[in-house]
Amino acid sequence: MIMKSATSPALDRQWSRSSKIRTLVVDDHPEARQELRRVLDADPRLEVLGEAVDGMEAIAVVKERRPDLVLMDLNLPKLDGIAATDYIKRNWPSVKVIGVSSGWGPLVRKAFLQAGADAVLNKEDVFENLGSAVASMRSSATTTAIAASPCPPPGARAPHGLALHGGHHTSQE
């Protein structure tokens, strides 16, 4: 598990210990969304406010519902999870994003973090590590952010280490 938190003057409302963390699940596989939702529903700190099946839908839901936390899969149709994460973090920096990928190589981790993800979890271990990732983000008020170069709007170019393929980014690992 890799963690980082963007610097902020104080903890956001959503990360206070007294409120539930409103969570969006983004994955194009129905079975994966169902399993993630089952795990999230079992955690009393979390409230699932919605699901999205691609990066464009994730952005629309974030714009409309303003979740506190987004669990973002890497491989998504229309717009991949890295480009969607970048767009969300540039437009709604207080929204926490946890990148989730079964392609757990260093290029994927680096790309998610450069896009602004607050944590990156291996999809196979997400159920075991999600609780500690949420607790870590909730307990840390500020940390230094990993520097990320500015990125153009989604679809304009592929992040470093990824190739543009069929209108969306794909891993070269």
Secondary structure, DSSP 8 states (H G I E B T S, - for coil): -EE-----SS--GGGSTTS-EEEEEE-S-HHHHHHHHHHHHT-TTEEEEEEESSHHHHHHHHHHH--SEEEEESS-SSS-HHHHHHHHHHH-TTSEEEEEES--SHHHHHHHHHTT-SEEEEGGGHHHHHHHHHHHHHH-S-----------STTSS--TTEEEETTEEEE--
